[in-house]
Amino acid sequence: MVDTDSSTGSSPGSSMGSGTATGPVSRDIYKTLDLSLRVGEVLLSSGAGAADVGATMLNVAHACGLRGATADVTFTELAMSHQTSFEEPALIQMRQVRHREIDYEDLTLVDHLVHDLLAGRLDRDGARSRLARIVSSGHRLPRWAVTLGYGAMGSGVGLLVGGSFRVALLAAGASMGVDLIQRQMSLRRWPGFYQQVAGGLFATLIAVLAAGSHAPLSPSLVITAGIIMLLAGVSFMGAIQDALTGYPLTAGARILEAMLATAGVIAGVSGGLTVGRMIGVDLGHLTPGATTLSDLPVMTVGAAVAAAAFAFASYAPLRSLLPIAVVGGLAEAVYFLVFDQGLGIAWASATAAVVVGVVSYSVAGRVRVPPLAVVVPAIVPLLPGLSIYRGLSLLAEGSDGILSIISAASIAIALASGVIFGEYLAQPLKREARRLETRLAGPRLVGPLRVRSVRQRPRG
């Protein structure tokens, strides 16, 4: 679950000066701020954008009867404050988000909690108790099931990139091995960069061993499928959303995290390729063959399997897996058809991402999950694994692979910005939300559109 610390500007029971902001009223305000911060904590740790987190925190405080509160969201810290009058100091609470683990089940439950609170079906104390149960209940799936989910995702990507059944099977094994390695390193508090290096190195060494055994398969496709789970798709999408919605500081932090994660993959894969050359196994670089409409069904199935498997491994509710698979397959079909018209990889990726953004809003409402839980798994099959591998292999040969790396970055930006644009088309801002929020928050990937019911709490 989420590993956090909390602190306040002063003790809830201490006197904050003369007037109304003392005693029971002060404690009442602190309870509201604490609930808002704990809700924002779950959202931020699950990859939600800073705008969504801040707006949801303000909505929760507003629904609990607290007017004039302010919220501040950074990459690692949440803060809320409230000043009862200009004559008294502000009451401040802060929480630090130190650990991030995607859990779409908790995210969905917290999203339902917020909607119930705003609709008047739940009071503040009931919301506090329900939230405590959510964050302390642990994961729904055992850890081995998550590992199998990542294996299924690797096999789906293997089919997506044109691999045979052997490639899909080996990619599944590589993906499960990467997950187990990263899990053990995480338990020992290794930084994420080294986990990425180890994952990229392991996936590449599996391909090197396959090539050394002269098995009838493409090792480069195994690497491509194995590193998909290491690509920083969630961080890139959150960074672009924050940049577009007026949070440059948080956007910069997310981009830096994504760059470090990608650099770790680059270092791991490059090290594996170097080891292969040292033992006389040259994997070369991948040049995808021509694809036709006859390949589209297999690619669509591979994308659907990869999207649903990633959602499963991220603890998404089971009722959402089939719709996510459909959206992921649809996105791959749109990408293929647009790319087949000669519009280029970036434009094809952006078009597919716009479709994901538009469709996900409606799908998420029908299966009662936040759009974020549909959007992120659906774009996983579109992540630029082929471009990254080509760039890495060319750099390992001493050739110019910078263009492939730049192409991969442009695809990632096209995916993130395309999804956000699709959400803008599907979910326009409501007038009440614009009045309530202090800045442009953009479309909602998580959290309510507006406050549907506001209860004024008594003051003393």
Secondary structure, DSSP 8 states (H G I E B T S, - for coil): ---EEEEESS-TTS--SSSSSSHHHHHHHHHHHHHHHHHHHHHHHTT--HHHHHHHHHHHHHHTT--S-EEEE-SSEEEEEE-SSTTS--EEEEEEE------HHHHHHHHHHHHHHHTTSS-HHHHHHHHHHHHHS--SS-HHHHHHHHHHHHHHHHHHTT--HHHHHHHHHHHHHHHHHHHHHHHTT--HHHHHHHHHHHHHHHHHHHHHTT-SS-HHHHHHHHHGGGS-HHHHHHHHHHHHTT-HHHHHHHHHHHHHHHHHHHHHHHHHHHHHHHTT------------GGGHHHHHHHHHHHHHHHHHHTT--GGGHHHHHHHHHHHHHHHHHHHHTT--HHHHHHHHHHHHHHHHHHHHHHHTS-THHHHHHHHGGGS-HHHHHHHHHHHHTTS--HHHHHHHHHHHHHHHHHHHHHHHHHS---HHHHHHSSS---S-SSS-SS-S--------
